[in-house]
Amino acid sequence: MLEMTEIAPRIVADEGIRFGKPVIKGTRVPVDLVVGKLAGGMTVEQVAEEYELEREDVLAALHYAAEAVAGEQVRPVR
């Protein structure tokens, strides 16, 4: 069984929490939820308040998502 692993500052993964999806450390709030709320128009402060996070947690989720996307390789489908 996978132990809780810090995969980025303030971001952890644990099989026992949200099926191993990346979450904000010390919570069950998934990174994709935080990023999705921001994409939907909520402010950093609104997301932090709604999910009882610190501003730095929300920014860490954005940073983690940016790093994940930066590492992707896009290949055209023919």
KEROLO-894091 format. One record per residue (C-alpha): residue number from 1; residue in one letter; x, z, y. Coordinates in Angstrom, 1 decimal, padded with zeros to 4 digits. Example, Ala and Ser with C-alpha at 12.3 -4.5 7.8 and 13.67 -1.06 7.14 Angstrom:
+-----+---------+--------+--------+--------+
! num ! residuo !      u !      w !      v !
+-----+---------+--------+--------+--------+
!   1 !       A !  012.3 !  007.8 ! -004.5 !
!   2 !       S !  013.7 !  007.1 ! -001.1 !
+-----+---------+--------+--------+--------+
END
This chain:
+-----+---------+--------+--------+--------+
! num ! residuo !      u !      w !      v !
+-----+---------+--------+--------+--------+
!   1 !       M !  000.0 !  000.0 !  000.0 !
!   2 !       L !  001.2 ! -000.9 !  003.5 !
!   3 !       E !  002.1 !  001.9 !  005.8 !
!   4 !       M !  001.4 !  001.8 !  009.5 !
!   5 !       T !  004.0 ! -000.4 !  011.0 !
!   6 !       E !  004.6 ! -000.8 !  014.7 !
!   7 !       I !  004.8 ! -004.6 !  015.0 !
!   8 !       A !  005.2 ! -004.6 !  018.8 !
!   9 !       P !  005.3 ! -001.9 !  021.5 !
!  10 !       R !  001.9 ! -000.1 !  021.3 !
!  11 !       I !  000.7 ! -002.5 !  018.5 !
!  12 !       V !  000.5 ! -001.5 !  014.9 !
!  13 !       A ! -000.7 ! -002.9 !  011.6 !
!  14 !       D ! -002.0 ! -000.8 !  008.6 !
!  15 !       E ! -003.9 ! -002.1 !  005.6 !
!  16 !       G ! -006.2 !  000.9 !  005.9 !
!  17 !       I ! -007.2 !  000.1 !  009.5 !
!  18 !       R ! -009.2 ! -003.1 !  010.2 !
!  19 !       F ! -007.9 ! -004.7 !  007.0 !
!  20 !       G ! -004.3 ! -004.8 !  008.4 !
!  21 !       K ! -005.2 ! -006.7 !  011.6 !
!  22 !       P ! -003.0 ! -005.7 !  014.6 !
!  23 !       V ! -004.6 ! -002.9 !  016.6 !
!  24 !       I ! -003.7 ! -000.7 !  019.6 !
!  25 !       K ! -001.6 !  002.2 !  018.3 !
!  26 !       G ! -003.7 !  005.4 !  017.8 !
!  27 !       T ! -007.0 !  003.5 !  017.8 !
!  28 !       R ! -009.0 !  001.1 !  015.7 !
!  29 !       V ! -009.3 ! -001.4 !  018.6 !
!  30 !       P ! -008.1 ! -004.9 !  017.4 !
!  31 !       V ! -005.8 ! -006.9 !  019.6 !
!  32 !       D ! -008.0 ! -010.0 !  019.2 !
!  33 !       L ! -011.0 ! -008.0 !  020.6 !
!  34 !       V ! -009.0 ! -006.9 !  023.7 !
!  35 !       V ! -007.8 ! -010.5 !  024.3 !
!  36 !       G ! -011.3 ! -011.9 !  023.7 !
!  37 !       K ! -012.8 ! -009.5 !  026.2 !
!  38 !       L ! -010.2 ! -010.5 !  028.8 !
!  39 !       A ! -010.9 ! -014.2 !  028.1 !
!  40 !       G ! -014.6 ! -013.5 !  028.5 !
!  41 !       G ! -014.0 ! -012.3 !  032.1 !
!  42 !       M ! -013.6 ! -008.6 !  031.8 !
!  43 !       T ! -010.8 ! -007.1 !  033.9 !
!  44 !       V ! -007.9 ! -005.1 !  032.4 !
!  45 !       E ! -009.4 ! -002.0 !  033.9 !
!  46 !       Q ! -012.9 ! -002.7 !  032.5 !
!  47 !       V ! -011.5 ! -003.3 !  029.0 !
!  48 !       A ! -009.4 ! -000.1 !  029.2 !
!  49 !       E ! -012.4 !  001.9 !  030.3 !
!  50 !       E ! -014.8 !  000.4 !  027.7 !
!  51 !       Y ! -012.4 !  001.0 !  024.8 !
!  52 !       E ! -010.8 !  004.2 !  026.1 !
!  53 !       L ! -007.4 !  002.6 !  026.3 !
!  54 !       E ! -004.6 !  002.8 !  028.8 !
!  55 !       R ! -003.9 ! -000.1 !  031.1 !
!  56 !       E ! -000.5 ! -000.5 !  029.3 !
!  57 !       D ! -002.3 ! -000.8 !  026.0 !
!  58 !       V ! -004.3 ! -003.8 !  027.3 !
!  59 !       L ! -001.2 ! -005.4 !  028.7 !
!  60 !       A !  000.6 ! -004.8 !  025.4 !
!  61 !       A ! -002.2 ! -006.7 !  023.6 !
!  62 !       L ! -001.8 ! -009.6 !  025.9 !
!  63 !       H !  002.0 ! -009.6 !  025.5 !
!  64 !       Y !  001.6 ! -009.5 !  021.7 !
!  65 !       A ! -000.9 ! -012.4 !  021.8 !
!  66 !       A !  001.4 ! -014.4 !  024.0 !
!  67 !       E !  004.4 ! -013.9 !  021.7 !
!  68 !       A !  002.3 ! -014.9 !  018.7 !
!  69 !       V !  001.1 ! -018.1 !  020.3 !
!  70 !       A !  004.7 ! -018.9 !  021.5 !
!  71 !       G !  005.8 ! -018.8 !  017.9 !
!  72 !       E !  003.2 ! -021.3 !  016.7 !
!  73 !       Q !  004.1 ! -024.9 !  015.9 !
!  74 !       V !  001.5 ! -027.5 !  016.7 !
!  75 !       R !  001.4 ! -030.6 !  014.5 !
!  76 !       P ! -000.9 ! -033.5 !  015.2 !
!  77 !       V ! -003.3 ! -034.5 !  012.5 !
!  78 !       R ! -003.3 ! -038.2 !  011.7 !
+-----+---------+--------+--------+--------+
END
